[in-house]
């Protein structure tokens, strides 16, 4: 607006100069200094150009200041978003650590449960072995009892036979002693006695063998009983140790389950919180993205306006420069015309002076005549 006014004002100068008395050779304006005319012609154009430049600079500085404010605001929001992002990433790292701990405790719990099952199987196996050992011991005891009973019966029969043989031998000896002188068959009795003595000796030997067998059976029974008791005590000790280990494993398993449950609850809780924070972060990022896009669009619009303003200012500057050059040419032409008019005025003044001199001389001559 100001530029158009200045251009219209400048366009009026040459027409004004062309209508002045100076162009008509007026003697009253012949003393106008050309430098003064030039200075009066140049001053408005410079001030207008300076005003336009200052206004353009003010608009530019205002736009740059507003853009800097918006950029600083966007930087602050971006810094907050980056801080939120770093916090969310730290929370994610912590959640991953918790998940790793949860998986570790889960593996430990699985291994403990597996070990617990192995201990249960070992205990069942030990109980089964204990039952089998007790059954075998009872069976061995039963066999030993039967063998001992048979041995005792055999020993009783042997003792009874030995007793019968002794009685028979004693009777035969008494009969042989009584019939020694009267009975011619004493020799056969002696042979029978010898045979009975041999049978007695054999029966004693069998009794001795039976006694030794009974002693061996008794010793074997005691040994089997001792081994059974020792095996039972060993199995009981192993069973007690296994039960103790099983109880300890169960306690550790319960602790691990409790720990795992707490970790799982904590993990789920922090995961939910992190999900909420991530959602907030996503919303913030989306909002900042939209604001950045809006700011970028506004910046592009302002930049385009600023560029168009600069282009208009450059065009007006070029137009003003062309106008100044045209005005300078017109001013030079006016100065030339003024100089020509001044020269014509000087010539007219000289001619006028000459005419005056001539008239004066003519007046004097007329007076003389």
VOGU-3710 file (C-alpha; in Angstrom, 3 decimals, decimal comma):
1> xxxxxxxxxx> 0,000/0,000/0,000  2,773/2,383/0,980  4,794/1,395/-2,039  1,953/2,207/-4,435  1,465/5,611/-2,824  5,152/6,406/-3,139  5,142/5,368/-6,756  2,111/7,587/-7,444  3,771/10,458/-5,640  6,929/10,046/-7,663
11> xxxxxxxxxx> 5,015/9,911/-10,907  3,541/13,324/-10,143  6,964/15,042/-9,962  7,833/15,183/-13,657  4,418/16,566/-14,597  4,727/19,223/-11,919  8,165/20,176/-13,176  6,930/20,286/-16,732  4,182/22,740/-15,751  6,466/25,065/-13,759
21> xxxxxxxxxx> 7,519/28,484/-14,919  11,086/27,216/-15,064  10,277/25,320/-18,237  8,769/28,492/-19,724  11,946/30,469/-19,045  10,575/32,607/-16,237  13,290/34,953/-14,987  12,060/34,736/-11,387  12,895/31,059/-11,158  16,136/31,221/-13,116
31> xxxxxxxxxx> 18,117/31,398/-9,906  16,921/27,922/-8,669  19,859/25,729/-7,839  19,870/22,385/-9,645  21,442/20,588/-6,631  18,579/21,706/-4,447  16,105/20,303/-6,961  17,977/17,011/-7,028  18,055/16,817/-3,232  14,335/17,550/-2,992
41> xxxxxxxxxx> 13,632/14,919/-5,613  15,696/12,152/-3,922  14,738/12,510/-0,266  11,151/11,123/-0,422  12,226/8,030/-2,357  14,938/7,120/0,153  12,664/7,576/3,169  9,911/5,523/1,552  12,374/2,770/0,684  13,746/2,815/4,232
51> xxxxxxxxxx> 10,216/2,666/5,656  9,379/-0,258/3,438  12,613/-2,031/4,374  12,110/-1,398/8,094  8,518/-2,638/7,941  9,606/-5,737/6,020  12,368/-6,332/8,577  9,903/-5,883/11,443  7,495/-8,365/9,852  10,389/-10,733/9,230
61> xxxxxxxxxx> 11,690/-10,392/12,818  8,167/-10,925/14,214  7,674/-14,027/12,081  11,108/-15,373/13,030  10,458/-14,684/16,726  7,096/-16,458/16,582  8,671/-19,373/14,743  11,493/-19,533/17,287  8,921/-19,578/20,092  7,024/-22,384/18,392
71> xxxxxxxxxx> 10,271/-24,290/17,752  11,308/-23,900/21,398  7,876/-25,090/22,515  8,091/-28,066/20,166  11,599/-28,801/21,463  10,348/-28,763/25,052  7,463/-31,060/24,135  9,880/-33,286/22,235  12,169/-33,379/25,279  9,228/-34,398/27,492
81> xxxxxxxxxx> 8,243/-37,032/24,941  11,814/-38,334/24,829  11,891/-38,462/28,636  8,609/-40,388/28,610  10,016/-42,656/25,923  13,185/-43,292/27,961  11,061/-44,034/31,016  8,881/-46,394/29,004  11,986/-48,109/27,620  13,411/-48,437/31,147
91> xxxxxxxxxx> 10,100/-49,906/32,285  10,208/-52,310/29,354  13,751/-53,349/30,295  12,615/-53,897/33,882  9,614/-55,886/32,676  11,863/-57,995/30,476  14,102/-58,604/33,488  11,057/-59,567/35,527  9,902/-61,861/32,744  13,364/-63,435/32,635
101> xxxxxxxxxx> 13,286/-63,860/36,420  9,791/-65,296/36,146  10,931/-67,746/33,465  13,974/-68,623/35,587  11,829/-69,278/38,645  9,413/-71,178/36,455  12,257/-73,383/35,220  13,516/-73,804/38,772  9,986/-74,674/39,854  9,681/-77,161/37,015
111> xxxxxxxxxx> 13,037/-78,729/37,917  12,050/-78,796/41,582  8,724/-80,381/40,712  10,563/-82,911/38,575  12,993/-83,582/41,417  10,018/-83,890/43,758  8,429/-86,433/41,451  11,741/-88,290/41,271  11,896/-88,280/45,070  8,335/-89,588/45,199
121> xxxxxxxxxx> 9,253/-92,359/42,791  12,372/-93,130/44,838  10,269/-93,288/47,986  7,750/-95,561/46,295  10,622/-97,703/45,036  12,146/-97,814/48,515  8,785/-98,691/50,017  8,374/-101,401/47,385  11,884/-102,702/48,077  11,183/-102,569/51,789
131> xxxxxxxxxx> 7,990/-104,569/51,262  9,818/-107,048/49,052  12,654/-107,342/51,593  10,193/-107,880/54,415  8,330/-110,474/52,311  11,604/-112,213/51,478  12,649/-112,055/55,122  9,342/-113,503/56,250  9,624/-116,187/53,580  13,195/-116,973/54,641
141> xxxxxxxxxx> 12,106/-117,015/58,275  9,279/-119,364/57,376  11,637/-121,643/55,486  14,120/-121,547/58,360  11,357/-122,250/60,840  10,214/-125,214/58,750  13,783/-126,452/58,426  14,315/-125,934/62,151  11,089/-127,761/62,931  12,105/-130,611/60,647
151> xxxxxxxxxx> 15,543/-130,673/62,227  14,038/-130,668/65,710  11,652/-133,467/64,704  14,531/-135,405/63,182  16,599/-134,800/66,306  13,721/-135,955/68,460  13,313/-139,042/66,349  17,083/-139,631/66,489  17,083/-139,220/70,264  14,116/-141,508/70,570
161> xxxxxxxxxx> 15,830/-144,075/68,317  19,084/-143,741/70,258  17,200/-144,140/73,503  15,454/-147,211/72,110  18,757/-148,569/70,844  20,419/-147,987/74,204  17,588/-149,718/75,989  17,697/-152,533/73,489  21,470/-152,856/73,810  21,217/-152,812/77,587
171> xxxxxxxxxx> 18,555/-155,501/77,517  20,581/-157,566/75,102  23,692/-157,176/77,222  21,793/-158,244/80,314  20,313/-161,213/78,497  23,697/-162,087/77,090  25,221/-161,846/80,561  22,511/-164,045/82,037  22,651/-166,585/79,270  26,351/-166,606/78,821
181> xxxxxxxxxx> 26,842/-170,045/80,259  23,499/-171,567/79,416  22,561/-170,311/75,967  24,571/-171,598/73,048  23,231/-168,691/70,916  25,173/-166,008/72,783  27,321/-165,399/69,780  24,342/-164,289/67,750  23,343/-161,933/70,563  26,818/-160,487/70,617
191> xxxxxxxxxx> 26,603/-159,890/66,925  23,212/-158,251/67,357  24,618/-156,083/70,116  27,515/-155,075/67,902  25,079/-154,276/65,132  22,948/-152,249/67,501  26,031/-150,418/68,765  26,929/-149,569/65,203  23,399/-148,316/64,637  23,696/-146,354/67,884
201> xxxxxxxxxx> 26,959/-144,851/66,751  25,428/-144,047/63,406  22,406/-142,539/65,116  24,724/-140,430/67,312  26,561/-139,267/64,243  23,277/-138,386/62,582  22,215/-136,640/65,784  25,476/-134,709/65,766  24,945/-133,795/62,146  21,377/-132,816/62,922
211> xxxxxxxxxx> 22,592/-130,709/65,855  25,183/-129,021/63,672  22,549/-128,466/61,015  20,246/-126,996/63,651  23,066/-124,773/64,890  23,743/-123,706/61,295  20,073/-123,071/60,722  19,852/-121,108/63,955  22,942/-119,131/63,000  21,550/-118,560/59,503
221> xxxxxxxxxx> 18,229/-117,539/60,995  19,971/-115,089/63,298  22,077/-113,812/60,403  19,038/-113,437/58,160  17,161/-111,748/60,968  20,114/-109,429/61,582  20,467/-108,662/57,881  16,739/-108,112/57,636  16,818/-105,786/60,631  19,880/-103,998/59,228
231> xxxxxxxxxx> 18,275/-103,742/55,786  15,077/-102,515/57,371  16,970/-99,927/59,404  18,934/-98,916/56,301  15,757/-98,615/54,284  14,141/-96,699/57,143  17,118/-94,334/57,274  17,041/-93,884/53,503  13,296/-93,439/53,645  13,652/-90,887/56,449
241> xxxxxxxxxx> 16,394/-89,047/54,535  14,309/-89,146/51,371  11,268/-87,967/53,312  13,343/-85,145/54,801  14,621/-84,212/51,341  11,090/-84,475/50,036  9,776/-82,210/52,788  12,570/-79,729/52,119  11,899/-79,853/48,390  8,189/-79,374/49,085
251> xxxxxxxxxx> 8,948/-76,359/51,276  11,276/-74,944/48,633  8,645/-75,696/46,020  6,020/-73,858/48,059  8,405/-70,904/48,504  9,189/-70,900/44,796  5,499/-71,067/43,965  4,820/-68,154/46,298  7,770/-66,217/44,883  6,728/-67,023/41,345
261> xxxxxxxxxx> 3,166/-65,964/42,096  4,365/-62,687/43,607  6,696/-62,113/40,663  3,933/-62,983/38,226  1,516/-60,610/39,953  4,149/-57,884/40,037  5,038/-58,562/36,413  1,384/-58,403/35,357  0,846/-55,235/37,372  3,908/-53,487/35,969
271> xxxxxxxxxx> 3,038/-54,777/32,516  -0,410/-53,213/32,784  1,099/-49,960/34,065  3,669/-50,006/31,271  0,953/-50,694/28,728  -0,931/-47,667/30,041  2,250/-45,556/29,950  3,007/-46,805/26,437  -0,535/-45,906/25,415  -0,073/-42,440/26,927
281> xxxxxxxxxx> 3,313/-42,200/25,203  1,737/-43,231/21,892  -1,006/-40,640/22,340  1,604/-38,025/23,249  3,725/-38,955/20,246  0,655/-38,847/18,009  -0,342/-35,486/19,453  3,198/-34,149/19,028  3,286/-35,548/15,513  0,036/-33,783/14,670
291> xxxxxxxxxx> 1,281/-30,600/16,331  4,574/-30,927/14,459  2,697/-31,428/11,195  0,479/-28,448/11,986  3,541/-26,423/12,967  5,311/-27,535/9,804  2,296/-26,610/7,714  2,076/-23,263/9,527  5,815/-22,784/9,076  5,522/-23,643/5,385
301> xxxxxxxxxx> 2,605/-21,228/5,069  4,503/-18,502/6,901  7,616/-19,298/4,912  5,659/-19,061/1,680  4,110/-15,797/2,888  7,533/-14,571/3,948  9,018/-15,572/0,586  6,140/-13,893/-1,262  6,615/-10,814/0,936  10,333/-10,817/0,124
311> xxxxxxxxxx> 9,519/-11,264/-3,546  7,035/-8,389/-3,389  9,617/-6,265/-1,551  12,231/-7,151/-4,179  9,767/-6,374/-6,964  8,860/-3,061/-5,314  12,556/-2,363/-4,781  13,230/-3,077/-8,442  10,248/-0,934/-9,440  11,468/1,804/-7,103
321> xxxxxxxxxx> 14,956/1,535/-8,587  13,540/1,776/-12,086  11,341/4,678/-10,985  14,351/6,408/-9,400  16,345/5,924/-12,594  13,439/7,282/-14,628  13,073/10,224/-12,239  16,802/10,844/-12,442  16,562/10,883/-16,206  13,585/13,226/-15,993
331> xxxxxxxxxx> 15,466/15,358/-13,462  18,484/15,489/-15,727  16,187/16,432/-18,587  14,535/19,081/-16,399  17,948/20,388/-15,332  19,001/20,495/-18,956  15,791/22,312/-19,831  16,333/24,614/-16,853  19,912/25,294/-17,943  18,669/25,904/-21,484
341> xxxxxxxxxx> 15,950/28,163/-20,130  18,531/29,924/-17,975  20,797/30,341/-20,958  17,824/31,622/-22,988  16,937/33,937/-20,129  20,513/35,195/-19,993  20,403/35,721/-23,727  17,058/37,463/-23,365  18,465/39,539/-20,530  21,449/40,437/-22,664
351> xxxxxxxxxx> 19,186/41,268/-25,576  16,920/43,164/-23,255  19,904/45,061/-21,936  20,993/45,744/-25,464  17,476/46,833/-26,367  17,403/49,002/-23,312  20,740/50,437/-24,276  19,467/50,944/-27,806  16,289/52,534/-26,540  18,281/54,693/-24,196
361> xxxxxxxxx> 20,584/55,715/-27,007  17,608/56,331/-29,277  15,958/58,418/-26,586  19,047/60,454/-26,124  19,362/60,982/-29,933  15,743/62,071/-30,159  16,218/64,478/-27,379  19,222/65,875/-29,095  17,318/66,399/-32,280
//
